[in-house]
Amino acid sequence: MSGPLRGLAASLRTELRVYRLVIAHERTPWMARVLIGAAVAYAVSPLDLIPDWIPLVGQLDDVIVVPALLALGLRLIPNDVVEECRRVASSSPQGA
């Protein structure tokens, strides 16, 4: 894997660790847990609101729905909780 792709993969792994830690944090509101969990589930699910075989529009729903759910979920969480989870995720080893 080339350098830029490797960096993108590493940042994606770190973000997924952040979301896992945020969902598990005791100060995270239940609605934020639901929204972030739904975003991750929608991203990895083969089911879509608009099928991917429809040109452009099929991929556009993934580009809109997942970031919107993540943004809404993260907005409900206190900033210090998200910052704490980001610190823990960035300092943890790659395999954790």
N, C-alpha and C positions, 0 to 999 in steps of 0.2 A: 504494500500500500504506500502511495506517495505521501510526502510531507503534509500538504494541506488536507488531504483526506484523513490522514492519521490524527491530525489536530482536531478536525471536525468530529471524528468518532470519539475522541477522548472527551471533548466538551459535551457531547451528547450523553456519554456515560455519566459524567459528573452531574449534569442536569437531572438525569433519571434518579441518581442517588439523592439529590436535593429533594426531589418530589417524594421519594420514599420516606426520607427523614421527616419532611414537613407533615406528611399524612400521619406518621406515627407520633408526632410531638403532641404532648398533652394540652398545650395551649391553642392548638389548631381547632377552629370551630368545625362542627360536623358538616355544615354546608360546603365549606372549603374542601374538606376531605372528599365529599361526593363529587364536586366539580373537577378536582384534579384527577381523581380516580376515573371519572367518566372520560376525561381528555386522554389519559393514557390508554384506557380500554378502547376508545374509538380509534386511536392512532394505530394500534396493533390488530384490531379486529378486521376480518375480511369483509364484514358487512358495512355498507355505507348508506348515507341518505340518498346520494346520487351515485349510481354505479360508475366505476372507473372506466368502463369501456366507452362512455360518452366523451368525445374529445373535449378537452379543456375543462368543461364544467364538472366532469367526474373527479378530476384532481383538485379543482378549485374548492370543493366542499371540505376536503381535508385541510387545505391551507387556511381556511377561514374558521372552521369549527374547533379544531384542536387549540390554536392560539387563543381564541376567544374564551374557551372554557378555562384554560390555564390562567389567563389574565384575570378573569372574574374570581377564580379560586384564590389566586395569590393576593388579590386586592382585599380579601376578607381576613387575611392572616396578619397579625402584628408584624411590623418590619423587623423587630429584633429577633423574632422566631425564624424568619426567612434568612436573615444574615447569619444567625447561629448555625442553621442547617447548611448553608453554603460553606461556612468555614469548616465544618466537620466533613462535608463531602469532598472538599478540595484537599483536605489534609489526610484523608483516608487513602490506603493503598489502592492500586488499580483493581485488584480482584475483589475488594470488599463491596 
